[in-house]
Amino acid sequence: MSTDTLERIARNKNVARAAARQLSMEQLHKLSEVIGEVIEQKQQEDHKRQAEEAAKERKLAEIREAMSDAGLSMDDLISEQPRKRRGRPPKKDKERKQ
């Protein structure tokens, strides 16, 4: 079953009913269990991602506070960018093969 088919089933109740008519009750119950497990796993992944983002935000706030307490700004941390050296132009091929 393609992703497009699954999306159609998820968006339209009538399409889902039509697809369900092709399955036995046992298959529908199994599908329900599998979908429940997938939903639970997805929720756990979302919670983990949100916790990681919250931890990152806390660390950033701590760093900003420490910088502020030390009287530093971002400009103090970033040194001058080195000047780019101008490279040599590519050699021109006098004998061009055509």
N, C-alpha and C positions, 0 to 999 in steps of 0.2 A: 504494500500500500504506500503510495507516494505521500510526500509532505503536503502537496496540494489537496489530495483527497482528505487527509486528516484535518486540514484547515477548513475545508468545506463542511465536514461533519461537525466540527467544533462550533462553527458560526451559525449553522442552521439546524434547528431541532427536527424539521421534517426530513432532512437528508440523513440525520443520525437515526431516526426511526426506520427509514428505508434500509439503511445499512444493517441495523439491528435485526430486521426481519430475516436476514440471510443467515443469522447465527442461531444456534440452539441456546436454551436457557443455561446449560452448563458452560458454554463458550462465553455467554454474556456475563455470567458471574466471574469467570476467570478473567475476562477483560476488565471488569470492575475492580478486581483485586490488583491487577497489574497497574491500572491507571492510578489507583489509590497509593500504591507504593511509589510510583513515579512522582506523584504530587508531593508526597511526604519528602522524598529525596530532594526535589526542587526547592521546597520550603527550607530544608536544612541548609542547602547551599546558599540560599538567599540570606538566611540568618547569619551564616558564617561570613559571607561577604560584607554584610552590614556591620558586623562586629569588627572586622578587619579595618573597614573604613573609619569607624568610630575611634579605634585605637590609633590609627594614623592621624586623625584630626586632633586627638589629645596630645600626641607627641609633637605635632606642629605648634599647638598652643603653648606647650611647655618650652619649646625652643624659642618661640617669639617672646615669651615672658622673660626667659633667661637673657635674650639679646637686649630686651628693653631694660632690664635691671643692670646690665653691663654697660648700657649707653651705646650700644652698637646698632647699626642699621644694615640693610642689605648692601648698600654701597660700600660699607667698610669691609664686607666679606668678599666682594667681587673686585679683583685687581684689574688694572687696565688690560684691555685685550691686546695681545701682541699684534704688531703690525704685520700685515700679510706681505710676504716677500713676492716680489714680482718675478714670476718664472720666466725662463727663456722661451721664446716662441718656438713652435715646432719647426724642425728643419724642413725646408722645401725640397721636394724631390725634383731635381733638374731633368731627370730622364723619366718622364711619366710614360708608363705603359698603357696603351689603350686597346 
